[in-house]
Amino acid sequence: MKGKIFIISGPSGSGKTTLYKKLLESNKDLIKTISVTTRLPREGEQHGREYFFVSPKMFQHKKRAGHFLESQQVFNNYYGTPKKNVYDLLRQGKNVLMCIDVKGAEVVWHKFPKAIKIFIKPPSTAILKKRLVSRGSENNEDLELRIKTACEELKKAKLYDYVIVNDSLNHAYQKLETVVNKELNRF
């Protein structure tokens, strides 16, 4: 494979998706993977742009057919990374950027040990909770589950090549950009 894989992970509310989107906008050397999910689109999301939104039945069909590089159940929904897309991009020498959960990241880096693993961490669990509450997209039960899961995911940060604390979006982005450019220029 000629291209490189960059994996961005972190708990809900860490800012990983915001940083991921910002990186894609500014770095034309990276191609995003579009995951498949069974969750409903959030406001402003479009099928085929942020995710491929499918029914649970269709997701399971794709999973049984070997469609995914990795797939996980996250907060009562399923997510999967289409395998063919990733392999095609790598063969073409493209650099692939994935924004996936910690469990999915572990599956990918076992298949691609040279993947560059970047963990986005909130400054504290109190700030993480505040961010999740301000999104207003979860009920109390879901919010508590996300916080519990985040605490478990934070323990996995040490397995990543880089850990970036998102204390300020601009500061975290500068660190992320520096890491990615360094790795892109490494042979």
WORACOR-V299805 format. One record per backbone hydrogen bond with DSSP energy under -0.5 kcal/mol. NH is the residue of the N-H (numbers start at 1). CO is the residue of the C=O. Records with the same first field share a line. If there is no record, write none. Layout:
NH=CO / CO
//
This chain:
2=90
3=90
6=96
7=116
8=6 / 98
9=7 / 118
14=11
19=15
20=16
21=17
22=18
23=19
24=20
25=21
26=22
27=23
28=26
30=27
31=95
33=97
35=33 / 50
36=80
37=52
38=78
45=42
48=51
49=46 / 51
50=46
51=46
52=35
53=51
54=37 / 52
59=55
60=56
61=57
62=58
63=59
64=60
65=61
66=63
67=62
69=81
70=81
72=79
74=72 / 77
77=74
79=72
80=36
81=70
82=34 / 80
83=67
86=82
87=83
88=84
89=85
90=86
91=87
92=88
93=90
94=89
95=29
96=4 / 94
97=31
98=6 / 96
100=8 / 98
105=101
106=102
107=103
108=104
109=105
110=106
111=107 / 108
112=108
115=112
116=5
117=115
118=7 / 116
119=162
120=9 / 118
121=119 / 164
123=166
128=124
129=125
130=126
131=127
132=128
133=129
134=130
135=131
136=132 / 133
143=139
144=140
145=141
146=142
147=143
148=144
149=145
150=146
151=147
152=148
153=149
154=150
155=151 / 152
156=153
157=154
159=156
160=157
161=117
162=117
164=119
165=163
166=121 / 164
167=165
172=168
173=169
174=170
175=171
176=172
177=173
178=174
179=175
180=176
181=177
182=178
183=179
184=180
185=181
186=183
//
